[in-house]
């Protein structure tokens, strides 16, 4: 199973600031991000992007228009046009499909994150455990790529 982060903004925000085509555009077009962190008052992480084919990531400091610690507020601020967000596809899929959010910087889409179900041992799994694993996979599949 895998999940992936998407970079996006509302159509109104992108109409005001322009659609960034490169990391340099984030600065030259005076873009703003919505900063998210679990604890308010901590330093924002910045705009994370993959750095080539080596699997490494770097962070670009982009000014923020708001700093939040709630996923719901983070998404709502992005929808309201307050700035760009980097969010899990599973959380914003419906907004991308409806056109309420537009994905940007596709060339900097991070690699999917793997997810696993962990069991005590693989040999002789009971039919109940196998059934549960299959059920969980089915439930999560629409939210993962």
C-alpha positions as a Markdown table, in Angstrom:
| # | Residue | x | y | z |
|---|---|---|---|---|
| 1 | Unk | 0.0 | 0.0 | 0.0 |
| 2 | Unk | 1.3 | 3.5 | -0.7 |
| 3 | Unk | 0.2 | 7.1 | -0.1 |
| 4 | Unk | 1.5 | 10.2 | -1.8 |
| 5 | Unk | 1.6 | 13.9 | -0.9 |
| 6 | Unk | 0.2 | 16.4 | -3.4 |
| 7 | Unk | 1.1 | 20.1 | -3.7 |
| 8 | Unk | -1.9 | 22.2 | -4.6 |
| 9 | Unk | -3.8 | 25.5 | -4.3 |
| 10 | Unk | -7.2 | 26.8 | -4.9 |
| 11 | Unk | -8.1 | 28.2 | -8.4 |
| 12 | Unk | -8.7 | 31.6 | -6.9 |
| 13 | Unk | -5.2 | 31.6 | -5.2 |
| 14 | Unk | -3.5 | 30.5 | -8.4 |
| 15 | Unk | -5.3 | 33.2 | -10.4 |
| 16 | Unk | -3.9 | 35.8 | -8.0 |
| 17 | Unk | -0.4 | 34.5 | -7.7 |
| 18 | Unk | 0.2 | 32.5 | -10.9 |
| 19 | Unk | 0.8 | 28.8 | -11.3 |
| 20 | Unk | 4.3 | 27.9 | -10.2 |
| 21 | Unk | 6.2 | 25.9 | -12.8 |
| 22 | Unk | 9.5 | 25.7 | -10.8 |
| 23 | Unk | 10.8 | 26.0 | -7.3 |
| 24 | Unk | 12.1 | 29.5 | -8.2 |
| 25 | Unk | 8.5 | 30.5 | -9.1 |
| 26 | Unk | 7.5 | 29.9 | -5.5 |
| 27 | Unk | 9.7 | 32.9 | -4.6 |
| 28 | Unk | 9.5 | 35.1 | -7.7 |
| 29 | Unk | 5.7 | 34.9 | -7.9 |
| 30 | Unk | 5.6 | 35.7 | -4.1 |
| 31 | Unk | 3.7 | 32.5 | -3.2 |
| 32 | Unk | 2.6 | 31.8 | 0.3 |
| 33 | Unk | 2.1 | 28.5 | 2.0 |
| 34 | Unk | 0.0 | 27.3 | 4.8 |
| 35 | Unk | 2.4 | 26.1 | 7.4 |
| 36 | Unk | 1.4 | 23.0 | 9.3 |
| 37 | Unk | 3.0 | 21.6 | 12.4 |
| 38 | Unk | 1.7 | 19.5 | 15.3 |
| 39 | Unk | 2.6 | 22.1 | 17.8 |
| 40 | Unk | 2.0 | 25.8 | 17.3 |
| 41 | Unk | 5.0 | 28.0 | 18.0 |
| 42 | Unk | 7.5 | 25.5 | 16.5 |
| 43 | Unk | 9.5 | 26.5 | 13.4 |
| 44 | Unk | 7.6 | 25.6 | 10.2 |
| 45 | Unk | 9.2 | 22.8 | 8.2 |
| 46 | Unk | 9.1 | 24.5 | 4.8 |
| 47 | Unk | 8.3 | 23.2 | 1.3 |
| 48 | Unk | 9.6 | 19.7 | 1.0 |
| 49 | Unk | 10.7 | 18.4 | -2.4 |
| 50 | Unk | 12.6 | 15.5 | -3.8 |
| 51 | Unk | 16.2 | 16.3 | -4.8 |
| 52 | Unk | 16.9 | 14.1 | -7.8 |
| 53 | Unk | 16.9 | 10.3 | -8.1 |
| 54 | Unk | 18.8 | 9.5 | -5.0 |
| 55 | Unk | 15.7 | 9.5 | -2.8 |
| 56 | Unk | 16.9 | 12.5 | -0.7 |
| 57 | Unk | 14.6 | 15.4 | 0.1 |
| 58 | Unk | 15.3 | 19.1 | 0.7 |
| 59 | Unk | 13.3 | 21.9 | 2.2 |
| 60 | Unk | 12.7 | 25.3 | 0.7 |
| 61 | Unk | 11.7 | 28.1 | 3.0 |
| 62 | Unk | 8.6 | 29.8 | 1.6 |
| 63 | Unk | 6.8 | 32.5 | 3.5 |
| 64 | Unk | 3.5 | 31.4 | 5.2 |
| 65 | Unk | 0.2 | 33.2 | 5.4 |
| 66 | Unk | -1.0 | 31.1 | 8.3 |
| 67 | Unk | 0.4 | 28.5 | 10.7 |
| 68 | Unk | -2.0 | 25.8 | 11.9 |
| 69 | Unk | -1.9 | 22.5 | 13.9 |
| 70 | Unk | -5.2 | 21.0 | 12.6 |
| 71 | Unk | -5.4 | 19.0 | 9.4 |
| 72 | Unk | -9.0 | 20.2 | 8.8 |
| 73 | Unk | -7.9 | 23.9 | 9.2 |
| 74 | Unk | -4.9 | 23.3 | 6.9 |
| 75 | Unk | -7.2 | 22.0 | 4.1 |
| 76 | Unk | -9.8 | 24.7 | 4.7 |
| 77 | Unk | -7.2 | 27.4 | 4.5 |
| 78 | Unk | -6.0 | 25.9 | 1.2 |
| 79 | Unk | -9.5 | 25.8 | -0.1 |
| 80 | Unk | -10.1 | 29.4 | 1.0 |
| 81 | Unk | -7.2 | 30.5 | -1.2 |
| 82 | Unk | -4.9 | 31.5 | 1.7 |
| 83 | Unk | -1.9 | 29.7 | 0.2 |
| 84 | Unk | -0.4 | 26.5 | -1.2 |
| 85 | Unk | -0.5 | 23.3 | 0.8 |
| 86 | Unk | 1.3 | 19.9 | 0.7 |
| 87 | Unk | -1.3 | 17.3 | 1.8 |
| 88 | Unk | -1.8 | 13.6 | 1.6 |
| 89 | Unk | -3.7 | 12.6 | -1.5 |
| 90 | Unk | -6.2 | 10.6 | 0.5 |
| 91 | Unk | -7.3 | 13.8 | 2.3 |
| 92 | Unk | -7.6 | 16.1 | -0.7 |
| 93 | Unk | -8.6 | 13.7 | -3.5 |
| 94 | Unk | -12.2 | 14.9 | -3.5 |
| 95 | Unk | -11.1 | 18.5 | -3.8 |
| 96 | Unk | -8.7 | 17.7 | -6.7 |
| 97 | Unk | -11.4 | 15.7 | -8.5 |
| 98 | Unk | -14.0 | 18.5 | -8.1 |
| 99 | Unk | -11.6 | 21.2 | -9.2 |
| 100 | Unk | -11.8 | 23.0 | -5.8 |
| 101 | Unk | -8.0 | 22.5 | -5.6 |
| 102 | Unk | -5.4 | 22.3 | -8.5 |
| 103 | Unk | -2.2 | 20.3 | -8.2 |
| 104 | Unk | 1.0 | 22.2 | -9.0 |
| 105 | Unk | 4.7 | 21.3 | -9.4 |
| 106 | Unk | 3.9 | 17.8 | -10.6 |
| 107 | Unk | 7.6 | 17.2 | -11.4 |
| 108 | Unk | 8.4 | 17.5 | -7.7 |
| 109 | Unk | 5.8 | 15.0 | -6.5 |
| 110 | Unk | 7.4 | 12.9 | -3.8 |
| 111 | Unk | 7.7 | 9.1 | -4.0 |
| 112 | Unk | 4.8 | 7.2 | -2.4 |
| 113 | Unk | 5.2 | 6.1 | 1.2 |
| 114 | Unk | 4.8 | 2.4 | 1.9 |
| 115 | Unk | 2.4 | 1.1 | 4.4 |
| 116 | Unk | 2.4 | -2.4 | 6.0 |
| 117 | Unk | 0.3 | -4.6 | 8.1 |
| 118 | Unk | 2.5 | -6.3 | 10.7 |
| 119 | Unk | 1.8 | -9.7 | 12.1 |
| 120 | Unk | 3.7 | -11.8 | 14.6 |
| 121 | Unk | 4.6 | -14.4 | 12.1 |
| 122 | Unk | 3.9 | -15.2 | 8.4 |
| 123 | Unk | 3.7 | -19.0 | 8.7 |
| 124 | Unk | 0.3 | -20.6 | 9.3 |
| 125 | Unk | -1.7 | -17.4 | 9.4 |
| 126 | Unk | -5.2 | -18.1 | 10.6 |
| 127 | Unk | -8.1 | -17.7 | 8.1 |
| 128 | Unk | -9.3 | -14.9 | 10.4 |
| 129 | Unk | -6.1 | -12.9 | 10.2 |
| 130 | Unk | -5.9 | -13.4 | 6.4 |
| 131 | Unk | -9.6 | -12.2 | 6.1 |
| 132 | Unk | -8.8 | -9.2 | 8.2 |
| 133 | Unk | -5.8 | -8.3 | 6.2 |
| 134 | Unk | -7.8 | -8.5 | 2.9 |
| 135 | Unk | -10.6 | -6.5 | 4.4 |
| 136 | Unk | -8.2 | -3.7 | 5.6 |
| 137 | Unk | -6.6 | -3.6 | 2.2 |
| 138 | Unk | -10.0 | -3.2 | 0.5 |
| 139 | Unk | -11.0 | -0.5 | 3.0 |
| 140 | Unk | -7.8 | 1.5 | 2.5 |
| 141 | Unk | -7.4 | 1.0 | -1.3 |
| 142 | Unk | -9.5 | 4.0 | -2.4 |
| 143 | Unk | -7.3 | 6.3 | -0.3 |
| 144 | Unk | -4.0 | 5.0 | -1.6 |
| 145 | Unk | -2.3 | 4.9 | -4.9 |
